[in-house]
Amino acid sequence: MTVCEYRPGLEGIPAAESSISYVDGQKGILQYRGIRIEELAEKSTFLETAYLLIWGELPSQEELKAFENEIQEQRRIKYRIRDMMKSFPESGHPMDALQASAAALGLFYSLRDLHNPKYIRDSVVRIMATIPTMIAAFQLMRTGNDPVKPKENLDYAGNFLYMLNEKEPDPLAARIFDVCLILHTEHTINASTFSARVTASTLTDPYAVVASAVGTLGGPLHGGANEEVIQMLEEIGTVDNVRPYLEDRLQRKAKIMGFGHRVYKVKDPRAKILQSLAVQLFEKFGYDKYYEIAQEVEKVMAEKVGKKGIYPNVDFYSGLVYRKMGIPTDLFTPVFAIARVAGWLAHWKEQLAENRIFRPTQIYNGLHEVPYTPMGKR
Ligand code: ACO
């Protein structure tokens, strides 16, 4: 076996073979199972795309209908999960509530049967169906309200917005939200997906797989960046303040949230689509005052660090879209998780098909043969 050099963050080191998605970071190309993201965003729905990712091919009409029906039937959460969530502190972050609730699902379905396709299918459906309900329930309960039951006539995206806002969403907003889910659902072996695959490789249950991925997604260098983008735009406050704000931060070597990517060295194709979705929403419901600031941030960043390949990533414009839909800032990352769960489950299934437990090596740089110092001599 050849010993490889150590690369912090495993940069450039393949950790899996996968046929789920493909990224060309120089050309700004993203494909799910070979299909360009732009085409899926225009023509597909989130559940159809999830099916494509998890089962490898676009579904027939009957297959899609069956999948949609199964999801719809499983949307309600157990009252014991709801009661457990009710006891969570209102001030807790919704990502922590989601992680705990996803893990708690495993308590109810502890019979693990990883070789059985029906077990895989039932787990996929149950997790995808209940995650949006759990997020909406936590949001309502932490603000002193009762959770809203899912509504039958609404699709996946529309139903989530309904459960969150207690009213049926505008059709354009629901379609745009569905496209946002398509854009966020999969992105090769990013940190949370890697985490999902590592957990999956131990042959634990899918609830533990998803819970560990949710925990990883929450960090500000990963899915949590969308929340921080809005905080940054608020802090900047005016278009005139953009340049001095960025110059100050860049000089201090501080990161600008929503910019930069390990793989993309051009503007993230998802950011381009999200920006156009934001504009569609603004044209119908009125412009967000932070959009002008965001555009100026993008312009000044291109000037200052564009040559280093630092451009807007998926998180830069998603927050503005979610804000316009009335989604609270600290739900942006849980919304990301609603989408990404399909990607995690696709990787779970792929990992199981050719499993070997992850067990990398390390370079020990500590001491050896150190004598034990008695308490009195330390
Ligand atoms: N703002 C300013 N400078 C940046 C940024 C940024 N957002 N991102 C990278 N750089 C600079 C670094 O300072 C470094 O410069 P140097 O070589 O002069 O020291 C260089 O670019 C490389 O940066 P790294 O942090 O080593 O890049 P890495 O690939 O490890 O990190 C990451 C990628 C985490 C996405 C980084 O760009 C970042 O922290 N961005 C801000 C957080 C963010 O938006 N995360 C969401 C990513 S998308 C997602 O996960 C869904």
Boltz pocket constraint, residues with backbone or C-beta under 6 A from the ligand:
constraints:
  - pocket:
      binder: B
      contacts: [[A, 9], [A, 190], [A, 220], [A, 221], [A, 222], [A, 223], [A, 225], [A, 253], [A, 254], [A, 255], [A, 256], [A, 257], [A, 258], [A, 259], [A, 260], [A, 261], [A, 262], [A, 263], [A, 305], [A, 308], [A, 310], [A, 313], [A, 314], [A, 315]]
      max_distance: 6.0
